[in-house]
């Protein structure tokens, strides 16, 4: 039996509070949680790790990570994504199916699962496409893909515009208990947009989309949920206009959850002022009022999950005029320090933050991780929330370096990451 004692720690319990104490891990599982003053007793042969008063929390579960295998391995591989995740305190990455080709068959899913198991030091769970080729015309073999290990189904930013196809897919998913992840946007209104409509986008001469496109997309999906009773997760809610519909859907008992990307929680449309394409994401960055409304919704539990929406793009895709450049930003390694901005600004406590980063994603996917509880897998992150640094994008472990936080002053460093009690990052 392998035993590890984490002592002198500031334990972050997403189901409760933070407190000083210790954690005993045996054979990759949390065996005991000790409050300050409790003694561990005799632990012969145990490895003892002094946390030096730093925070020990459940490892992050990041829903919506793009790993560019198959098709674009030069942008990101399972190895580079896994190393970036471990360095960012992410112990489980839930990967998107928007690869080339799309992950829409058991054979493709088996390939990516095998590659992930061979190359990544963290857990990798795949999302499969909802329709074949993500083309919105014919649904995939959801049952076979579930059997092959898919944890959810999504066409990502290729919104299924044919409501008959989507309603059939939702009905079939409901019969199998499968989770469907939607991208709430009206595809017609949002096509070609690089910014959010308003005075700022007009002054910058950028093609823009109204925040109403998000509300219209969410309203449609909610109506189909009422009709089908499916399990549904909205990948990104970014505007105040969409929040009343989401609140009503939850009050009416629909099986719906929602996420927000870390970039929409910490940046706004004014960051586009210098036309830096690293700030071009999808949906586009919103007004400051929207950002604050989404933070309030996260605090109140209307929005459940924070994710990185990690989207690697190479230099050739980003070194273009703003409206022509590819959308997306890497975020695995910057997710935690960026999220800690919400803690340092007193918007969220650390337990609230890890509820959205770890516990709620685990609950939505039916995973035993994401919590500090006896019997839970020892997927943990040890971090110093106050350590300052200036981010240099070339130090990132991702193959692509397209981060909007390049050169930003940040606060909070991961010191070690553990998966099943095994250190996968850090020198402890």
Secondary structure, 3 states (H helix, E strand, C coil): CCEEEEEEEEEECCCCCEEEEEEEEECCEEEEEEECCCCCCCCCCCEEEECCCCEEEECEEEEEECCCCCCCCCCCCHHHHHHHHHHCCEEEEEECCCCCCCCCCHHHHHHHHHHHHHHCCCEEEEEECCEHHHCCCCECCHHHHHHCCCCEECCCCCCCCCHHHHHHHHHHHHHHCCEEEECCCCHHHHCCCCEECCHHHHHHCCCEECCHHHHHHHHHHHHHHHHHCCEEEECCCCCHHHHHHHHHHHHCCCCEEEEEEHHHHHCCHHHHCCCCHHHCCCCCCCCHHHHHHHHHHHHHCCCCEEECCECCCCHHHHCCCCCCCCCCECCCCCHHHHHHHHHHCCCCCHHHHHHHHHHHHHHHHCCCCCCCCCCCECCEEEEEEEEEEECCHHHCCCCCCCCCCCCCEEEEEEEEEEECCEEEECCC
